Amino acid sequence: MSAADKAKAKAEQAIGRAKKKTGRATGDADQAGEGRIQEAKGNARQAKEKGKDVLKDE
């Protein structure tokens, strides 16, 4: 996983987590939903990059 892609994935996860927590704390279901989606995108990006690394190592 390249360092830039890893950083993007981690940033997306962190921003999503923050939005989710803020949305829950303020009772804003839309923001909490956006946070869950963004966090899931970060998780998917990280999984994709890890899969690339596995295939590259073989």
Beta strands, then each sheet from edge to edge (+ up, - down):
end
